Amino acid sequence: MLDERDKKVIVKFVSIFLGVATIFVAVKALAELRSYQYIGRTPGTVNVITVSGTGEATARPDIAEISFAITSEGNKVVDVQKKATEVEKKILAFLKEKGIADKDVKTNNYTLSPRYEYRQALCTATYCPPSGNRTLVGYEVRQDVLVKVRAIDNAGAIVGGLGSLGVTDLSGVNLTVDDSDTVKRQARAEAIKNARQKAETLAEDLGVSLTRIVSFSEDNGSLYPLTMSKVGLGMGGDVAVAPAPTLPVGENTYRSTVSITYEID
């Protein structure tokens, strides 16, 4: 049997154990409560608001991209290739004379294809053949070329000169900005500023404060360049010396739309 002294030791030990256990449970409970910033809030979640913003920036084009084609037709492959090559040499010499570097003249496509005609067989009074016969009538060469004119004020003179050198299809003049990334960045900065202003206004109306950005996305802005419509020039041999057209440069507009999510307190 335990004497009174042993009983007192056991009671003291149990009291100490229960006290330590109580403190441990209390600390755990307090830590758990601190993880809840608001009653009823799921641990790990945050309160957020999402706003969008738009911005734009403009810049004067400093490069003209001119697209055109060289075509020739004939009965023999060697003949059509020779004719196209002769026109190409004249054009390259002209472009070089105008200060266009070799790196700024690019062939985008070169095709040599046969040309066929469908000739309907003669019909009689009582019978007509169901389809005509495909007949080879010659060959065609087409070379599509893109020229980048860095001295944009010379673009009109180059367009006029190409028309008198055998170009058969001048399909477009696109006026662009060489350093477009800088202009796009300016548009994005305006969009972010616009979104921030909206977020601050909304936070004030809601009675909360913005803390940090938790997500960001951008919709690539739209570019509105000045583009010259397709110009039909006919066959090279029939084109007289063309006057240099005036190409108003204007401005290109870049737009950006962003979406930003802010954490709020």
C-alpha positions in Angstrom: 0.0 0.0 0.0 1.1 3.6 -0.7 1.8 5.7 2.2 0.7 9.4 2.4 4.1 10.6 1.2 3.9 8.5 -2.0 0.3 9.6 -2.6 1.4 13.2 -2.4 4.2 12.6 -5.0 1.8 11.0 -7.4 -0.7 13.7 -7.1 2.0 16.4 -7.6 3.2 14.5 -10.7 -0.3 14.2 -12.2 -0.9 17.9 -11.5 2.3 18.9 -13.3 1.5 16.6 -16.3 -2.0 18.0 -16.6 -0.7 21.6 -16.4 1.9 21.0 -19.2 -0.8 19.3 -21.3 -3.1 22.2 -20.8 -0.5 24.7 -21.8 0.4 22.7 -24.9 -3.3 22.5 -26.0 -3.7 26.2 -25.4 -0.7 27.1 -27.5 -1.9 24.9 -30.4 -5.4 26.5 -30.2 -3.9 30.0 -30.2 -1.7 29.2 -33.2 -4.7 27.8 -35.0 -6.8 30.9 -34.3 -4.1 33.1 -35.6 -4.3 31.4 -38.9 -7.8 32.7 -39.3 -7.7 36.4 -40.0 -11.5 36.5 -40.1 -14.0 34.2 -38.5 -15.4 31.7 -40.9 -12.4 32.1 -43.4 -10.9 29.0 -44.8 -7.1 28.7 -44.0 -4.8 29.6 -46.9 -7.4 31.8 -48.7 -7.1 35.5 -49.4 -9.5 38.2 -50.2 -8.9 39.8 -53.6 -10.3 42.1 -56.2 -9.6 42.0 -59.9 -9.6 45.0 -62.2 -8.8 45.7 -65.9 -7.0 48.6 -67.4 -6.4 49.9 -70.9 -3.7 52.1 -72.4 -2.4 53.2 -75.7 0.7 54.8 -77.2 1.3 56.3 -80.7 4.4 56.5 -82.8 5.3 57.8 -86.3 6.2 55.0 -88.6 9.9 54.9 -89.6 9.9 51.9 -91.9 8.0 51.0 -95.1 7.5 47.4 -96.1 6.8 47.0 -99.8 5.5 43.7 -101.2 5.4 43.0 -104.9 5.7 40.1 -107.4 7.6 39.3 -110.5 5.8 37.1 -113.0 6.4 35.8 -116.5 4.7 33.4 -118.8 5.9 31.4 -121.8 5.9 28.1 -123.7 9.2 26.9 -122.3 10.5 26.7 -118.8 13.9 28.2 -119.7 12.2 31.2 -121.4 10.0 32.1 -118.5 12.8 31.8 -115.9 15.1 33.9 -118.1 12.4 36.7 -118.4 11.8 36.7 -114.7 15.5 36.8 -113.9 16.1 39.8 -116.2 13.3 41.7 -114.5 14.7 40.7 -111.1 18.2 42.1 -112.0 16.8 45.4 -113.0 14.8 45.7 -109.8 17.7 44.8 -107.6 19.9 47.3 -109.3 17.2 50.0 -108.9 16.9 49.2 -105.2 20.6 49.3 -104.6 20.7 52.7 -106.3 18.1 53.9 -103.9 20.2 52.8 -100.9 18.4 49.6 -100.0 20.7 47.1 -98.3 20.8 43.5 -99.5 19.6 42.3 -96.1 16.4 44.3 -96.6 15.4 42.5 -99.8 13.8 39.1 -99.2 12.2 36.6 -101.5 9.2 35.1 -99.7 8.1 32.7 -102.4 9.3 31.4 -105.8 7.1 29.1 -107.9 7.3 27.6 -111.4 4.1 26.0 -112.5 2.5 24.6 -115.7 -0.5 26.4 -117.2 -3.4 24.4 -118.5 -6.5 25.1 -120.5 -9.6 22.9 -120.6 -10.8 22.7 -124.1 -14.3 21.3 -124.7 -14.6 18.7 -127.4 -16.9 19.5 -130.2 -20.5 18.5 -129.7 -22.6 16.9 -132.4 -26.3 17.3 -132.9 -27.0 14.2 -130.7 -24.0 13.9 -128.4 -21.8 16.2 -126.3 -18.7 14.8 -124.4 -19.1 15.0 -120.6 -15.9 17.0 -120.1 -13.1 18.8 -121.9 -9.5 17.8 -122.3 -6.8 19.5 -120.2 -4.1 20.9 -122.5 -0.7 22.2 -121.5 -0.3 25.7 -122.9 2.8 26.9 -121.2 4.5 27.8 -117.9 4.4 30.6 -115.4 7.0 31.8 -112.9 6.1 33.9 -109.8 8.5 35.4 -107.4 7.1 37.3 -104.3 9.5 39.9 -102.8 9.4 42.0 -99.7 11.5 45.1 -99.5 12.1 47.0 -96.2 12.7 50.8 -96.8 14.4 52.3 -93.7 14.5 55.8 -95.2 10.7 56.0 -95.2 10.5 59.3 -97.0 11.9 57.5 -100.1 9.1 54.9 -100.1 6.9 56.8 -102.6 9.8 57.1 -105.1 10.5 53.4 -104.8 6.9 52.4 -105.4 6.8 54.6 -108.5 10.1 53.2 -109.8 9.0 49.6 -109.3 5.9 50.2 -111.4 8.1 50.9 -114.5 10.5 48.0 -114.0 8.3 45.1 -114.8 6.6 44.5 -111.5 3.2 42.8 -112.1 1.6 43.0 -108.7 2.4 45.5 -106.0 0.2 44.1 -103.3 0.8 46.4 -100.4 2.8 49.1 -98.6 2.9 48.6 -94.8 4.2 51.5 -92.7 5.6 50.2 -89.4 7.7 51.2 -86.3 11.1 49.5 -86.2 11.3 49.7 -82.3 7.7 48.6 -81.7 8.6 47.0 -78.4 9.3 50.4 -76.8 5.9 51.7 -77.9 4.1 48.6 -76.7 5.8 49.0 -73.3 4.5 52.6 -73.1 1.0 51.3 -73.9 1.3 48.6 -71.2 2.5 51.1 -68.6 -0.5 53.3 -69.3 -2.8 50.2 -69.0 -1.2 49.3 -65.6 -1.6 52.8 -64.4 -5.3 52.8 -65.4 -5.9 49.5 -63.6 -4.2 50.8 -60.4 -6.4 53.8 -60.4 -9.5 51.7 -60.7 -8.3 49.3 -58.0 -7.7 52.2 -55.6 -11.1 53.7 -56.2 -12.8 50.3 -55.7 -10.8 49.7 -52.5 -11.9 53.0 -51.1 -15.5 52.3 -51.9 -15.3 48.9 -50.3 -13.5 50.3 -47.2 -10.5 48.0 -47.7 -6.8 48.5 -48.6 -4.7 47.1 -51.3 -1.7 45.0 -50.2 0.0 43.3 -53.1 -0.5 42.0 -56.7 -1.2 38.3 -56.8 -1.8 37.9 -60.6 -1.3 39.8 -63.8 -2.2 39.1 -67.4 -2.0 41.2 -70.6 -3.9 41.0 -73.9 -1.5 41.9 -76.7 -2.5 45.3 -78.0 -3.8 46.0 -81.5 -1.7 47.8 -84.1 -3.4 50.0 -86.6 -0.8 50.7 -89.3 -1.3 52.8 -92.4 -1.5 50.3 -95.3 -1.7 51.1 -99.0 -4.3 49.0 -100.8 -3.4 46.5 -103.5 -2.2 48.2 -106.7 -2.6 46.4 -110.1 0.3 47.4 -112.3 -0.4 45.2 -115.3 2.4 43.6 -117.3 5.8 45.2 -117.0 6.3 45.9 -120.7 3.1 47.9 -120.8 3.8 50.2 -117.9 5.2 53.7 -118.5 7.4 55.5 -116.1 5.1 55.8 -113.0 5.0 59.0 -111.0 6.1 58.7 -107.4 3.0 58.5 -105.2 2.7 60.5 -102.0 2.4 58.2 -99.0 1.2 60.1 -95.9 2.9 58.5 -92.9 0.5 59.4 -90.1 0.9 57.5 -86.8 0.5 53.9 -85.6 -1.5 53.3 -82.5 -0.6 50.4 -80.1 -3.2 49.4 -77.5 -2.8 47.2 -74.4 -5.3 45.7 -72.0 -4.2 44.2 -68.7 -6.0 42.4 -65.9 -4.6 42.7 -62.3 -5.7 40.9 -59.2 -4.9 42.6 -55.8 -4.9 41.1 -52.4 -6.9 43.3 -50.0 -7.1 43.7 -46.2 
